[in-house]
Amino acid sequence: MSRILPHVDLQTAFNNDDHKSEEITGYLTPLFDYGTCEFAADANGAVTLDDGQRGMANLIEKIHRAQRNAYQVYNDAYGTEARSVLIDHELNEAGKILRLKDAIRESLIYDDRVIDVSVINIERQSDEKDAFVAEYTVYTIYGNIPVRREV
């Protein structure tokens, strides 16, 4: 009987010291384009990864967009509680701003690449109800990342 597949000695294949697996260093972050709602890709169609400041900035945006405890794929520390603060009708505007600052800081400091978060300035966005703009800097091991976003 002829064989379609070649015979492979698995013992030899798995014990071969010439084949060493690459050690992955750093944090490779897949880059996501929030404007198109698609992952950024290179010319070959492979998802673009970054282990530096660009990847960290993308991760900060992702953290702000993910509601804490909403997705089982993430641990309890991932994401933000900003949405819960905004819909809390028992808080006045000053209370919401204080709680939003805490929510932003807590959503970022769990990551060991984040060194610190600057003072967070939050202002109401024109006349819109419960629409605020936050401005701050995230100090990371890759450098400082300025953030200005609606919360």
N, C-alpha and C positions, 0 to 999 in steps of 0.2 A: 504494500500500500504506500503510495507516495504521500509525502507531507506537503501541505500547502504552506505552513509556517515553518521557519527554521527552528531547530532545537536550540534552546538557550539554557545554559547551566546557571540557574538562579544563584546557587551558592557562590560561584565565581563572580557573577555580576554584582552581587550586593557586597561582597568582601573586597572589591577592587579599591585599593587606596589611591589609585591614580585619579579617581573621580571624587572630588571633594565638592560638597555643596557650598554655594556662595553664602557668605555671612552677610545678611542685610543690616546695614548700619543706618542710623537716622530714622526719620519718620517720613515715609513716602506718602504724600497726600494726593489722591486723585483730584485733579482740578475740574471744577464744575462751573459752567457758565450759567448764572442765574437769569440772564437775559433771554437765552434760548432754551433754558431748562434741559440742557444736554451736557454731558461730559466733554471737556476740551480734548481734542484728538490731534495727533501729529499727521503728517502727510500719508502715512500708511494706515491710518484709522485706529491706531492704538491709543488708549487713554493716556493723556499727558499726566505725569507724576512730578511732584516737586517736593524736595525735602528742606526747603529754605523759607525765606520770608514770603514768597508768593503763595506757597502751600499753606503757610500759617495764616495768612490773610484770608484765604479761601475757607479754611477751617473755622475761623472766627465768624465769618458770615454764616456758615452752616450751623454752628452752635446757636447763633441768634435766631435762626429760622426754625430750629427744632424745639418743640415744647417738651419740657422735662417730663419724664415718665410716660410719654405718649407712644414711644416706639420700643418694643421689646428687644430690638437688636442692640440698643444702647444701655449702658448701666445707669443707675439712679442719679449719678452726678452729671450726666451729659444733658445739655440743653438748657433752656431758660424757663423761668416762671413768670416772665414779663406779661404774658397773656392773662394769667390768673390775676395779676395785680391790676391790669387795666379793666377787667370786668368786675372787680370788687366794688360794689355800689356803696359799701359802708365807709370807704376811704374818700376823704376830700382830695383836692388837687395836690396840696402839699404832702399829704400822706402817700399818695400814689407816686409822686416824684421820689420821695425817700425810699420807698419799697422798690421802685424801678432801678435805682442806683444799686441797691443791694443785689437785686436779681441779676443785673448785668455783671457785676463783679464776681458773684458766686458762680455764674455760668462759665467764666473764663479761668479762674484761678486753680481749678482742679487739674488742669493740664500742666505737666512738669516743664513744658517749654515756655510757659508764661511766667515771667519774673514778677511782674506787678501790673496793676492797672492804675492809670492816673486818676486825678479827680474827675468825676463824671459830671458834666454840665448837661442838664435837661431843661428844655423849654417847650412850651406849648406851640404846636405848629398852627399858625394863623388862628382861625376861628373854629377849627374842627374839634369836635368833642372827642376826648380821649385819644388825641393824636399828638405825640410828643416826639421831639428830635433830641437824640443823645449825641454828645460829642466828647471824645476822650482818646487817650493813647494807650495801646497795649504794649508793654515792654516785654519783649521775648528774647530768647537766646539768639535769634536771627536778626534782631534789630527792633526798632520802634515802629509800630504800625498805627497810624492815625485812623480813627474810625469816626464817621459821621453817618448816622442812620436813623430812620424813623423806628420808633418802638410802639 
